[in-house]
Amino acid sequence: MTLTSQIVAATSVEGKSASLGLEGSSYVGGKLPVSLGGFSKTPVEKALRVCIQKSVEYIMSKTPDEYYRHKK
């Protein structure tokens, strides 16, 4: 549930992955594709996982403590 439409933080992330297999290397940035199933077990999937991880870490680092409902 949201109480305001305030933007806490915004950023862009990039993910890179290289493979020694036939697929080559991949770079992902900007808009994500709608369906990710076609990228299973490819360098693109690895690059997308890097983007997702970086995004989650950024969101966690920028979210004020008072926004969390359950505290440790």
DSSP file (Angstrom, degrees, kcal/mol; ACC not computed):
  #  RESIDUE AA STRUCTURE BP1 BP2  ACC     N-H-->O    O-->H-N    N-H-->O    O-->H-N    TCO  KAPPA ALPHA  PHI   PSI    X-CA   Y-CA   Z-CA
    1    1 A M              0   0    0      0, 0.0     2,-0.4     0, 0.0     0, 0.0   0.000 360.0 360.0 360.0 136.6    0.0    0.0    0.0
    2    2 A T        -     0   0    0      1,-0.1     3,-0.1     3,-0.0     0, 0.0  -0.867 360.0-172.7-108.4 143.9    1.3    3.5   -0.8
    3    3 A L  S    S+     0   0    0     -2,-0.4     2,-0.3     1,-0.2    -1,-0.1   0.676  75.0  15.4-103.8 -25.1    0.4    6.6    1.1
    4    4 A T        -     0   0    0      2,-0.1    -1,-0.2     0, 0.0     0, 0.0  -0.871  66.2-126.0-138.1 171.8    2.1    9.1   -1.2
    5    5 A S        +     0   0    0     -2,-0.3     2,-0.2    -3,-0.1    -3,-0.0   0.059  60.3 142.4-105.6  23.8    3.4    9.2   -4.7
    6    6 A Q        -     0   0    0      1,-0.1     2,-0.6     2,-0.0    -2,-0.1  -0.429  49.3-135.3 -68.2 133.8    6.7   10.5   -3.5
    7    7 A I        -     0   0    0      1,-0.2     3,-0.1    -2,-0.2    -1,-0.1  -0.831  17.4-171.6 -90.0 121.5    9.8    9.2   -5.4
    8    8 A V        -     0   0    0     -2,-0.6     2,-0.3     1,-0.3    -1,-0.2   0.884  65.4 -19.1 -81.0 -41.7   12.4    8.3   -2.8
    9    9 A A        -     0   0    0      2,-0.0     2,-0.3    54,-0.0    -1,-0.3  -0.981  55.0-160.1-162.2 157.3   15.2    7.6   -5.4
   10   10 A A        +     0   0    0     -2,-0.3     2,-0.3    -3,-0.1    -3,-0.0  -0.995  20.0 151.5-144.5 145.9   15.8    6.8   -9.0
   11   11 A T        -     0   0    0     -2,-0.3     2,-0.4     2,-0.0    -2,-0.0  -0.954  34.7-121.7-158.6 172.8   18.7    5.3  -10.9
   12   12 A S        -     0   0    0     -2,-0.3     2,-0.3     2,-0.0    -2,-0.0  -0.953  25.1-161.1-121.4 146.8   19.7    3.3  -13.9
   13   13 A V        -     0   0    0     -2,-0.4    17,-0.5    17,-0.1     2,-0.4  -0.915   3.8-159.0-126.8 155.7   21.6    0.0  -13.8
   14   14 A E  E     -A   29   0A   0     -2,-0.3     2,-0.4    15,-0.1    15,-0.2  -0.981   3.3-161.6-131.2 145.1   23.6   -2.0  -16.3
   15   15 A G  E     -A   28   0A   0     13,-2.3    13,-2.5    -2,-0.4     2,-0.4  -0.991   5.8-171.6-128.2 138.0   24.4   -5.6  -16.4
   16   16 A K  E     +A   27   0A   0     -2,-0.4     2,-0.3    11,-0.2    11,-0.2  -0.956   5.9 174.4-127.3 146.8   27.2   -7.3  -18.3
   17   17 A S  E     -A   26   0A   0      9,-2.1     9,-2.9    -2,-0.4     2,-0.4  -0.985  10.6-162.3-150.1 140.1   27.9  -11.0  -18.8
   18   18 A A  E     -A   25   0A   0     -2,-0.3     2,-0.4     7,-0.2     7,-0.2  -0.948   6.8-168.7-122.6 146.2   30.4  -12.8  -21.0
   19   19 A S        -     0   0    0      5,-0.8     5,-0.2    -2,-0.4    -2,-0.0  -0.985  24.6-147.2-134.1 144.4   30.3  -16.4  -21.9
   20   20 A L  S    S+     0   0    0     -2,-0.4     5,-0.1     3,-0.1    -1,-0.1   0.499  78.0  89.5 -85.2  -4.2   32.9  -18.7  -23.6
   21   21 A G  S >  S-     0   0    0      3,-0.2     3,-0.8     1,-0.1    -2,-0.1   0.058 102.7 -80.5 -79.3-166.2   30.2  -20.6  -25.3
   22   22 A L  T 3  S+     0   0    0      1,-0.2    -1,-0.1     2,-0.0    -2,-0.0   0.682 117.7  73.2 -72.6 -19.0   28.6  -19.9  -28.7
   23   23 A E  T 3  S-     0   0    0      1,-0.2     2,-0.2    -5,-0.0    -1,-0.2   0.777  84.1-158.1 -71.1 -25.3   26.3  -17.2  -27.4
   24   24 A G    <   -     0   0    0     -3,-0.8    -5,-0.8    -5,-0.2     2,-0.3  -0.602  38.6 -34.5  83.9-145.5   29.1  -14.6  -26.9
   25   25 A S  E     -A   18   0A   0     -2,-0.2     2,-0.3    -7,-0.2    -7,-0.2  -0.764  53.2-153.0-116.3 162.2   28.7  -11.7  -24.6
   26   26 A S  E     -A   17   0A   0     -9,-2.9    -9,-2.1    -2,-0.3     2,-0.4  -0.967   7.5-164.9-136.9 150.3   25.6   -9.7  -23.6
   27   27 A Y  E     -A   16   0A   0     -2,-0.3     2,-0.4   -11,-0.2   -11,-0.2  -0.999   9.4-169.9-131.9 133.5   24.9   -6.2  -22.3
   28   28 A V  E     +A   15   0A   0    -13,-2.5   -13,-2.3    -2,-0.4     2,-0.3  -0.994  22.2 136.2-128.7 130.4   21.6   -5.1  -20.8
   29   29 A G  E     +A   14   0A   0     -2,-0.4     2,-0.2     2,-0.2   -15,-0.1  -0.964  49.2  23.3-160.2 163.4   20.6   -1.6  -20.0
   30   30 A G  S    S+     0   0    0    -17,-0.5     2,-0.2    -2,-0.3   -17,-0.1  -0.536 109.0  12.5  77.9-141.4   17.5    0.5  -20.4
   31   31 A K  S    S-     0   0    0     -2,-0.2    -2,-0.2     1,-0.1     0, 0.0  -0.479  73.8-130.7 -77.8 139.8   14.1   -1.1  -20.7
   32   32 A L        -     0   0    0     -2,-0.2    -1,-0.1     1,-0.1     4,-0.0  -0.602  29.3-102.6 -84.5 147.9   13.8   -4.8  -19.9
   33   33 A P        -     0   0    0      0, 0.0    -1,-0.1     0, 0.0     3,-0.1  -0.327  25.9-123.7 -65.4 154.8   12.0   -7.1  -22.4
   34   34 A V  S    S+     0   0    0      1,-0.2     2,-0.5     2,-0.0    -2,-0.0   0.913  97.9  41.3 -68.4 -43.7    8.4   -8.1  -21.5
   35   35 A S        +     0   0    0      1,-0.1    -1,-0.2     2,-0.0     3,-0.2  -0.922  58.2 178.2-110.7 127.9    9.1  -11.9  -21.6
   36   36 A L    >   +     0   0    0     -2,-0.5     3,-1.9     1,-0.1    -1,-0.1   0.508  59.3  93.8-103.7  -6.9   12.3  -13.2  -20.1
   37   37 A G  G >  S+     0   0    0      1,-0.3     3,-1.3     2,-0.2    -1,-0.1   0.797  78.0  61.5 -59.5 -31.5   11.7  -17.0  -20.7
   38   38 A G  G 3  S+     0   0    0      1,-0.3    -1,-0.3    -3,-0.2    -2,-0.1   0.586  97.5  60.1 -72.3  -9.1   13.6  -17.0  -24.0
   39   39 A F  G X  S+     0   0    0     -3,-1.9     3,-1.4     5,-0.1     6,-0.7   0.305  72.2 141.2-100.7   8.3   16.8  -15.9  -22.3
   40   40 A S  T <  S+     0   0    0     -3,-1.3     4,-0.1     1,-0.3    -3,-0.0  -0.269  76.0   1.0 -57.5 131.1   17.1  -18.9  -20.0
   41   41 A K  T 3  S+     0   0    0      1,-0.2    -1,-0.3     2,-0.1    -3,-0.0   0.819 107.6 115.3  61.1  36.1   20.6  -20.1  -19.6
   42   42 A T  S <> S-     0   0    0     -3,-1.4     4,-1.7     1,-0.1     3,-0.3  -0.822  83.2-104.9-124.3 166.7   22.1  -17.4  -21.8
   43   43 A P  H  > S+     0   0    0      0, 0.0     4,-2.5     0, 0.0   -17,-0.2   0.821 120.7  61.1 -59.5 -29.9   24.5  -14.5  -21.1
   44   44 A V  H  > S+     0   0    0      2,-0.2     4,-2.6     1,-0.2     5,-0.2   0.916 102.0  50.9 -63.8 -41.6   21.4  -12.2  -21.4
   45   45 A E  H  > S+     0   0    0     -6,-0.7     4,-2.3    -3,-0.3    -1,-0.2   0.920 110.4  49.5 -60.5 -42.9   19.9  -14.0  -18.4
   46   46 A K  H  X S+     0   0    0     -4,-1.7     4,-1.8     1,-0.2    -2,-0.2   0.911 111.4  48.6 -62.4 -42.2   23.1  -13.5  -16.4
   47   47 A A  H  X S+     0   0    0     -4,-2.5     4,-2.1     1,-0.2    -1,-0.2   0.883 110.5  51.5 -65.5 -38.5   23.2   -9.8  -17.3
   48   48 A L  H  X S+     0   0    0     -4,-2.6     4,-2.6     2,-0.2    -2,-0.2   0.891 107.3  52.9 -64.8 -39.4   19.5   -9.5  -16.3
   49   49 A R  H  X S+     0   0    0     -4,-2.3     4,-2.5     2,-0.2    -1,-0.2   0.888 107.9  51.3 -63.0 -38.5   20.2  -11.1  -13.0
   50   50 A V  H  X S+     0   0    0     -4,-1.8     4,-2.6     2,-0.2    -2,-0.2   0.927 110.7  49.0 -62.5 -44.6   23.0   -8.6  -12.4
   51   51 A C  H  X S+     0   0    0     -4,-2.1     4,-2.4     2,-0.2    -2,-0.2   0.921 112.2  47.6 -60.4 -45.5   20.6   -5.7  -13.2
   52   52 A I  H  X S+     0   0    0     -4,-2.6     4,-2.5     2,-0.2    -1,-0.2   0.923 112.6  48.8 -63.4 -44.8   18.0   -7.1  -10.8
   53   53 A Q  H  X S+     0   0    0     -4,-2.5     4,-2.4     1,-0.2    -2,-0.2   0.929 112.3  47.9 -61.5 -46.2   20.5   -7.6   -8.0
   54   54 A K  H  X S+     0   0    0     -4,-2.6     4,-2.2     1,-0.2    -1,-0.2   0.890 111.8  51.4 -61.7 -39.4   21.9   -4.0   -8.5
   55   55 A S  H  X S+     0   0    0     -4,-2.4     4,-2.6    -5,-0.2    -2,-0.2   0.924 110.5  47.2 -63.8 -45.4   18.4   -2.6   -8.5
   56   56 A V  H  X S+     0   0    0     -4,-2.5     4,-2.5     1,-0.2    -2,-0.2   0.917 112.1  50.1 -63.3 -43.9   17.4   -4.4   -5.3
   57   57 A E  H  X S+     0   0    0     -4,-2.4     4,-2.0    -5,-0.2    -1,-0.2   0.897 111.7  48.8 -61.9 -39.9   20.6   -3.3   -3.5
   58   58 A Y  H  X S+     0   0    0     -4,-2.2     4,-1.5     2,-0.2    -2,-0.2   0.934 111.2  48.8 -65.2 -46.7   20.0    0.3   -4.6
   59   59 A I  H  X S+     0   0    0     -4,-2.6     4,-1.2     1,-0.2     3,-0.3   0.918 112.1  49.5 -59.5 -44.0   16.4    0.3   -3.4
   60   60 A M  H  < S+     0   0    0     -4,-2.5     3,-0.2     1,-0.2    -1,-0.2   0.884 110.9  49.5 -63.6 -38.4   17.4   -1.1   -0.1
   61   61 A S  H  < S+     0   0    0     -4,-2.0    -1,-0.2     1,-0.2    -2,-0.2   0.755 115.9  42.3 -73.7 -23.1   20.2    1.4    0.4
   62   62 A K  H  < S+     0   0    0     -4,-1.5    -1,-0.2    -3,-0.3    -2,-0.2   0.547  87.4 100.7-101.8  -9.3   17.9    4.4   -0.4
   63   63 A T  S  < S-     0   0    0     -4,-1.2     5,-0.1    -3,-0.2    -4,-0.0  -0.676  76.6-123.1 -81.2 119.8   14.8    3.4    1.5
   64   64 A P    >   -     0   0    0      0, 0.0     3,-2.0     0, 0.0     4,-0.4  -0.286  17.1-120.5 -61.2 145.3   14.6    5.3    4.8
   65   65 A D  G >  S+     0   0    0      1,-0.3     3,-1.7     2,-0.2    -2,-0.0   0.836 110.4  64.0 -55.6 -35.5   14.4    3.1    7.9
   66   66 A E  G 3  S+     0   0    0      1,-0.3    -1,-0.3     5,-0.0     5,-0.0   0.634  90.7  67.4 -68.9 -10.6   11.0    4.6    8.9
   67   67 A Y  G <  S+     0   0    0     -3,-2.0     2,-0.4     2,-0.0    -1,-0.3   0.675  81.0  93.2 -79.2 -17.7    9.4    3.2    5.7
   68   68 A Y    <   -     0   0    0     -3,-1.7     3,-0.1    -4,-0.4    -3,-0.0  -0.626  59.6-162.3 -81.5 131.5    9.9   -0.4    7.0
   69   69 A R  S    S+     0   0    0     -2,-0.4     2,-0.6     1,-0.2    -1,-0.2   0.905  79.8  49.3 -76.3 -43.6    6.9   -1.8    8.9
   70   70 A H  S    S-     0   0    0      2,-0.0     2,-0.3     0, 0.0    -1,-0.2  -0.878  74.8-167.6-103.9 120.9    8.7   -4.6   10.6
   71   71 A K              0   0    0     -2,-0.6    -5,-0.0    -3,-0.1    -2,-0.0  -0.772 360.0 360.0-107.6 153.2   11.9   -3.7   12.4
   72   72 A K              0   0    0     -2,-0.3    -1,-0.1     0, 0.0    -2,-0.0   0.469 360.0 360.0 -72.8 360.0   14.6   -6.0   13.7
